Amino acid sequence: MLKKVLRELGFASFLISLGPARPHDKNPLSGVLTTFPKQWLEHYCSDGLIEIDPILKHCRRELVPYFWSAECRRARGRSRHFWEQRQRFGLRNGLSIPLRYELFRGTLSVAFDDSQAGDKTDFSSPAISKLFMLVPYLLAGMHHQFQNSIPARQSLTSKEMECLYWASAGKTSWEISQILTCSERTIDFHLLNVRRKLGSVNRQQAVGTASAYGLIAPAGGRPCYSRQR
């Protein structure tokens, strides 16, 4: 449906990504939904362009949209190389919108059809105005997907939920052990199980994943582990 709507607005292709603020997967296309040219995606990976990708850097740090043509004109050095490579594969004009959901960060990038692109570098384009109206619905859909796509949601024990909550509040294993009156080794054991069940490589990623799936309250809020049995 998104592909159809974007085509009607005059966008030739799109890319959506959403993940931890500090991704741990070495595959730059992990979790990405896109209709960008396959050849570009292969080149992006093989040429290591993720290391110089100004779109990725912008959308992780900023909230304002990123218009490609304006940034291309200002680019120098390695950034200039990045834009030249994109243009080779037909990604000449478009924009990228930073996405935020809980502790996750991402991007909605869209490329205009060449025939309709012109020099769309501001909000005067009706298509761009309508695109921004789609963003809340896109995030709502992704929220629904998060809530229903994690099989471990009901398998976390009450102790694991307690440890996860206090970890989300920034507590160390020793501090959590003092709060829950058990050994530090026991806390590490529970958090290791949490990581395994959520498919996370470390504690920070487990907290981000759990928060995105609605398993824990935001840090500082009331813990929801009392509902888990």
C-alpha positions in Angstrom: 0.0 0.0 0.0 2.9 2.4 0.8 4.5 1.6 -2.5 1.2 2.5 -4.3 0.7 5.7 -2.4 4.2 6.9 -3.0 4.0 6.2 -6.7 0.8 8.2 -6.9 2.7 11.1 -5.2 5.4 10.9 -7.9 8.1 9.0 -5.9 9.9 6.4 -7.9 11.3 4.4 -5.0 11.7 4.5 -1.2 13.7 3.1 1.7 12.6 2.7 5.3 14.8 1.8 8.1 14.2 1.8 11.9 16.5 0.3 14.5 18.6 0.9 17.6 20.4 4.3 17.8 23.7 2.4 17.8 23.1 -0.6 15.4 25.0 -3.8 16.1 24.2 -5.7 13.0 27.2 -5.5 10.5 24.8 -5.8 7.6 23.8 -2.2 6.6 20.6 -3.4 5.0 19.4 -5.4 8.0 15.8 -4.6 8.7 15.5 -2.2 5.7 12.4 -2.1 3.6 13.2 -0.7 0.2 12.4 -0.5 -3.5 15.7 1.2 -4.3 17.6 -0.4 -7.3 19.2 -3.7 -6.4 22.4 -2.7 -8.1 22.7 0.4 -5.9 22.1 -1.7 -2.7 24.8 -4.2 -3.8 27.2 -1.3 -4.6 26.4 0.4 -1.3 27.5 -2.7 0.6 30.5 -3.7 -1.5 31.9 -0.2 -1.7 31.5 0.4 2.1 29.5 3.6 1.5 27.8 3.2 4.9 31.1 4.7 6.3 30.5 8.0 4.4 26.8 8.1 4.1 25.7 11.7 5.0 22.0 10.7 4.9 22.5 8.1 7.6 24.6 10.5 9.8 22.0 13.3 9.5 19.0 11.1 10.3 20.6 9.6 13.4 21.4 13.1 14.8 18.8 15.5 13.5 15.0 15.8 13.2 14.7 18.1 10.1 14.3 16.7 6.6 17.3 16.3 4.3 16.9 17.4 0.7 19.3 15.5 -1.6 19.8 18.1 -4.4 20.7 20.9 -1.9 23.1 18.7 0.0 24.7 17.4 -3.2 25.5 20.9 -4.3 27.2 21.6 -1.0 29.1 18.3 -0.8 32.9 18.1 -1.0 35.4 15.3 -0.8 34.1 11.9 0.3 30.5 13.2 0.6 30.7 14.3 -3.1 31.8 10.8 -4.0 28.8 9.4 -2.2 26.3 11.6 -4.1 28.0 10.9 -7.5 27.7 7.1 -6.8 23.9 7.5 -6.0 23.3 9.4 -9.2 24.9 6.7 -11.3 22.0 4.4 -10.1 19.2 6.9 -10.8 18.9 8.3 -7.2 19.2 11.9 -8.2 16.6 13.9 -6.5 14.6 13.2 -3.3 14.6 13.7 0.4 15.1 11.8 3.6 13.0 12.2 6.8 14.4 11.2 10.2 12.2 8.8 12.0 11.9 8.3 15.8 10.1 5.6 17.7 10.9 5.0 21.4 14.6 4.3 21.5 14.8 3.5 17.8 16.0 5.8 15.0 15.6 5.5 11.3 14.9 7.1 7.9 12.2 7.4 5.3 14.0 8.2 2.1 12.1 8.8 -1.2 13.4 9.4 -4.7 11.4 11.4 -7.3 10.6 10.2 -10.8 13.1 12.0 -13.1 10.2 13.3 -15.1 8.7 15.0 -12.1 11.7 15.9 -10.0 12.5 19.4 -11.2 14.4 21.1 -8.4 12.3 20.2 -5.4 14.4 21.3 -2.5 11.8 22.9 -0.1 8.2 22.4 1.2 6.5 24.1 -1.8 6.0 20.7 -3.5 2.5 19.3 -2.8 4.0 15.8 -2.9 6.4 16.6 -0.1 3.7 18.2 2.0 1.5 15.0 1.6 4.6 12.9 2.3 4.9 14.4 5.8 1.3 13.7 6.5 2.0 10.0 5.9 4.8 9.8 8.5 2.5 9.4 11.6 0.6 6.6 9.9 3.8 4.9 8.9 5.1 5.0 12.5 1.7 3.8 13.8 1.9 0.8 11.4 5.4 0.0 12.5 4.3 0.2 16.1 1.6 -2.3 15.4 4.1 -4.5 13.7 6.5 -4.3 16.6 3.8 -5.2 19.1 2.8 -8.3 17.2 6.0 -9.7 15.9 7.9 -10.7 19.0 7.3 -14.3 20.1 9.3 -13.7 23.4 6.8 -11.2 24.7 4.9 -13.6 26.9 8.0 -15.7 27.7 9.8 -13.2 29.8 9.6 -14.1 33.5 8.7 -11.6 36.2 12.3 -11.5 37.4 13.6 -10.9 33.9 11.1 -8.1 33.5 12.3 -6.6 36.8 15.9 -6.7 35.8 15.1 -5.3 32.4 13.2 -2.4 33.8 16.0 -1.4 36.2 18.6 -1.8 33.4 16.5 0.6 31.3 16.8 3.1 34.2 20.6 2.9 33.8 21.3 0.7 36.8 24.3 -1.6 36.9 24.1 -5.3 37.7 25.4 -4.5 41.2 22.8 -1.8 41.8 20.0 -4.0 40.5 21.2 -6.8 42.9 20.9 -4.4 45.8 17.4 -3.3 44.8 16.1 -6.8 44.3 18.1 -8.3 47.2 19.9 -11.0 45.2 23.4 -11.7 43.9 24.9 -9.8 41.0 25.5 -13.1 39.3 21.8 -13.8 39.4 21.1 -10.4 37.8 23.6 -11.2 35.0 21.9 -14.6 34.5 18.4 -13.0 34.1 19.7 -10.3 31.8 21.5 -12.9 29.7 18.2 -14.7 29.3 16.5 -11.5 28.3 19.1 -10.9 25.6 18.7 -14.4 24.2 14.9 -14.2 24.1 14.9 -10.7 22.4 17.7 -11.6 20.0 20.0 -8.8 21.3 23.7 -8.8 21.4 24.1 -6.7 24.5 22.1 -5.1 27.3 21.6 -1.7 25.6 20.1 -3.3 22.5 17.9 -5.5 24.7 16.5 -2.4 26.5 15.9 -0.6 23.2 14.2 -3.6 21.6 12.0 -4.2 24.7 11.0 -0.5 24.9 10.1 -0.5 21.2 7.9 -3.6 21.6 6.2 -2.0 24.7 7.5 -4.6 27.1 8.8 -2.0 29.6 7.8 1.5 30.7 10.2 4.3 29.7 13.0 4.9 32.2 11.7 6.8 35.2 8.1 5.5 34.6 6.4 2.9 36.6 7.6 -0.7 35.8 5.1 -3.0 34.2 6.6 -6.3 35.2 4.0 -6.8 37.9 1.6 -7.8 35.1 4.0 -10.7 34.0 3.6 -14.0 35.7 
